[in-house]
Amino acid sequence: MEKQNRTRFVSVKPLRYPSKSFINQNVDDRISRLPEDIVSHILSLMPMKFAVRTSILSKRWRYSWMFVMNLDFGEIHTMDSLHSLTIIVDRILKFCTPSQVKLFRLRFPVICARVSRVSNWIDEAVRLKISELDLQVHQLQLPPSMFTCKTLTKLRLYPSYYDSENVWEFKCPWKTCHLWLRHVMWFELINGINGVKSLSAVNTTHLIDFDIPFTSPFGVESLPIFPNMNRLELKGFWHSGLIPQFLESCPELKHLCIEKVVDRCMKKHEEYSWVKPEVVPACVVTKLTTIKFSMCERSECDPAFLKHLLWKCDLPVLKYMLQNAEMLKLVTITWENSSIEKETLSCAMLLKLLPRASRYCEIYFQ
């Protein structure tokens, strides 16, 4: 008997997708349940414009940005962006309420902001107990409050020129200072009183890291003592006679970095000769362990001038260090002057043969 073919129909219910409300009720939002201090730390890792945008996520996030510890506003390159940023910075500094602001960063590398407005922003940052200040602003005018700030430990300045007629005294416990000042002598700031004409050292005893970029050769009338500084960087072009003065002001100096940049406009050879100091700085004998020395051309220079710098400045400086630094372990030398390659090779061979105060000192040429 043949089996009858039977067709079986099965009813299939249409798929139903969960509603948005159902999803919102069941998603485990772990971030929102974190303590406020952890949320503020997370927001502090991003630029301020992104931290503020989190306020639209939910009621929980509406005011979280007010507790961020890093006020990083990024770089501004257009006037339209500057106008928008001005409104944002004013609002954030008005409502921001952390116990202490770790970082306040403003960067206007190619446009000019209102001097008084930037000065007021720094004032507000000081009120928030700022720890690190990073500024790149044209016509920068630092307010007096910054120089009496007890919480500021790190300062970076990259203005085009320093604009101020006031005389201020600072007693900041700064530990790191990076300055790039073109139209004012850098020591007019770090010596303690801020002003173009009259300056003197007051209190810079906590500084341990100092980065000085030179844009023109000049003399140093007086330098304060930095008893805690262990690293010094000299960048740009400078008179070799300045080195002993820096070393005498840094009795605990361990690391010295010299990056010399020469230009074809420098013509007077006799101005750039090394003069051996009468007394060897204490840090050279007992503390200095590493030296990095480099020289490069900003523009094509007269080979005769480069040879003069090499034999009358660079070589005597390095020779002096090698013969007096008893704790020296490493010297790294870089000469980027193809026009006097033979002379640099001769200097390298001579330095290798020189007697050294430290038996553990090694010299590397790059």
Phi, psi and omega in degrees: 000127182286139177284137179281136176286123181244136178254126182250126181259130178244125180283131180247124180281140179295145180291138178244124180272142181294143180289165180297322180296323179295319179296314182298329181284336187252347179287133181272095181276087185286327183296317181295338181270358179290155176300153185299324181292327177287319177298317180295326177294319178297315180293333180288346180276355181241158176303154186299325183297330177278325179296320180292326181296338179292349181293343181269357183293313182191174178297327179300325184265000189301320184244011183296326182297340182290349183251012180293150183256347178244112178263082183255110184261004175069195181259140179243129185239352181231157180292325178298316178295323179296319179298316179295318182295323180303316179295317182295314182297317178302316183291316182295315180293334179286321187255350182293131186226042175283163178292329176202134176271123181281320185223135171231113185236128175229132180227110172237076189290334187234359180232165183252124173263161179296127186300314182296325181294314179297320178299320177294323178298316179296321176303314180294322178296322176296321178299327179275013176060057183296145178255323182227129181241125183230112186229137169225090189223136175286145179055048182290133176232108183281133180284156180301329183299331182294329184275356174243011182286122183273349183260345183290122181241345183218130184229129174232124179233128176227055179275168177281322172201159185262125189238103179194142176246358181279161175242120184233158176241130180244148177224045183280142176279050184295140177248333179225134182222120177242116184238137172227089185243122187270314191253021175211147179293131184302328184288347176293337177269310188284344180290346172125327179243128187269113178177160186279333189257310188241119185221149174203155183283136179241295182203101175230034190285346183267355185291127180238352185216114187230125182241114185240107175269121179267136177249354176200152180286139177201169179262163178243117181286316180204146178232142174286167176270130178249088187290345182251358184287128179241354178221133181226130177241128176246118185234145180103211177244143186202164178281133181299334179293348178285334187303311179301325180294320177296315183295323178293334180274354183234077185295342181253016185295129179245329186233122181240126179237122181239116178242098184267133176239124182251154183227153183291345180285349180274117189237330185280099185298320187294340182285345187244033179265147180281133176244117183292127180290152181291324182240134178286125178304143185300321183295329180295319184284318192246347188236321189298124182242330181225144176225130172242122183233132178215150176220131178220163181263128173285323175217166184297123185251165176293123180305326180296322178292319179297320178297320179298314179299320183295312187273332184258345181239296188296306182300314178298322179297310181295321178298317180298317180294315182297324184276350183237339183277100185283340181257006185294133181244325186216131174234121179246125185237132178230119175243113181253064181227091183293335183287342178233043184299320180297320180293321179294324177294321178295319178296320180298316179296321180294318180296325179297329184269349183291144174292147183237143179291332179256126180285346182259005184284133176240144181242130178238136177249135181240000000 
